[in-house]
């Protein structure tokens, strides 16, 4: 806690010197989130881990503290558990026949050189694992998040030290800039509750979010102002507009990562599950997929996600045209079935539109060959 190689993430605030209670001001520590991506010629996504994706984008800050711990990835992931008897592998195989999920570092914290924190030895510049996560749902068990310090959740690091006069008695609440930082940290807390929830509870959350989006002013103003709209009669372009508006509305309070996750989990997984490995940036990319992609993005198929989502929302509005309070008790599986049926209609139109564009490309290729 006092050595030069301690994990001291304190950032000097508005003082002349480095102080221990810099942890209680409105200046956070910066972090370096791991970025996940999927690029295969049809889809191109780049996101942080879902717990570090907020309404304002990538969450790149955390509260600072003079002596943090460290998150590490397991040096031997093949151990078996034996607590009161054999319990099987510590990290089970994936239930989807994919790569076995393992804990991974999802953000890096840094230590500045020369931080003293009230008389402690000056630090040596270094970096360490600040947050790690484990996607146990892919193995049929629970998810986990490990943080390098519980001080990322403690009042003294958030809203100041009680009884301390001046700014360090208010923490992030002291200034508008600090309040903005606090909103990002609170987004991290919300994301944690979603990540740690059971799969069925997450599906329930997504269903209720979809119902909320149907009645949001943005989506209703776009095209869903009437209950007479029928999913089988809507143009593919309209589906896309509805999906774009809905994902933007969701992204403004839940983050863009959550909008992608909702479409993947609630709409595409029940509809075309074989497409998920090619789209989902948070699961290991299939080796065959890497070999097929030559690095050139000829097409952008991401509108298919908006089309599928928009069609699912239209189907939900068609099935339940009135925002009755009793619909809060609507069964999750019923919502999933309705949205999946709508998504299939939208995707059929989307694939036809994409095929039409492909035929246009082929026609241009013939023109090019005839000009030789």
Secondary structure, DSSP 4 states (H G I P E B T S, - for coil): --STTSB------SSSS--GGGGGSS--EEEEE-EEEEESSS-EEEEE-GGGEETTEE--EE---SSB--B---S-TT-EEESSSEEEESSPPPTTSSPPP--EEEEEEEE-TT--TTTPPPPPPEEEEEEEEE-GGGGTS--EEEES-GGGG-HHHHT--TT--SGGGTGGGGSHHHHHHHHHHHHHHHHHHHHHS-HHHHHHHHHHHHHHHHTSHHHHHHTTT-TT--GGG--HHHHHHHHHHHHHHHHHHH-HHHHHHHIIIIIIHHH-GGGHHHH-TTSPPPHHHHHH--S-----TTHHHHHHHHHHHHHHHHH--S--GGGGG--HHHHHHHHHHHHHHHHHHHHHHHHHHHHHHHHHHHHHHHT-
